[in-house]
Amino acid sequence: MSDLVAPFQGERYAAVDRLSSLIAPPYDVIDQAERARYAALAAENIVHVMLPEAPPGEPDEARYRVAAERLANWRRTGVLRRDQQPVLYVLAQDFTLPTGEKRTRRGLFGAVAAEGYEPRRVRPHERTHAGPKADRLALMRATATNIESIFLLAPDRDRTLANAVAAVSQGTPDATAELNGVGIRLWIVRDVSRFPIPRFTSPTAITATKRRAPMRWRIREGRPIACSR
């Protein structure tokens, strides 16, 4: 098993029959009107935690406390359930191009070690601004939870990983949903010993967002957020 990518015990919505009303796109593509639309779908929609709002009359920073309290309540009441063992998750997104051609994008959810850029196994590809990083760090500290994933591209020259992901996605999915016209299917890989995760060496992966990765490292190291987030 790789020391960079590993299985983990994820938390998932228990109500698999109404996942489409509980999920949302990444926080940084949601404007205020869209946030209101997702929030109205269900009291348990993830935007209530991912993009929390402060109660009327309270300072804006109170939104992080609200997110932590809501997340704790979801866990207490069974809205969210943690998988009992470390697993991997295979995801497929089915979508249609403007030309009418149908495509599927497949990927893998795993835990990525909080490793800095120095070993060059995880590398950034974009510059990000101080404000969004400070916001995400505050949310992570308040909730002690990775609310969102980091998108990674990794070398797979012999397609061993791609073939394994494709093989898993031939089975019956453990959960399905739809988001803005995109079909979503999820499989849980419980026998991770049979799933080929490469032993990544330098350099291997490129992060598609630099906002969240440095936040994990700061929390790992106990470092305060820099002024230029």
Buried (B, 14 or more C-beta within 10 A) or exposed (E): EBEBBBBBEBBBBEBBEEBBBBBBBEBEEBEEEBBEBBBEBBEBBBBBBBBBBBEEEEEEEBBBBBBBBBBBEBBEEEBBEEBEEBBBBBBBBBBEEEEEEEEEEBBBBBBBBBBBBEBEBBBBEEEBEEEBBBBBBBBBBBBEBBBBBBEBEBEBEEEEBEEBBBEBBEEEBBBBBEBEEEBBBBBBBBEBEEBEBBEBEEEBBBBEBBBBBBBBBBBEEEEEBEEEB
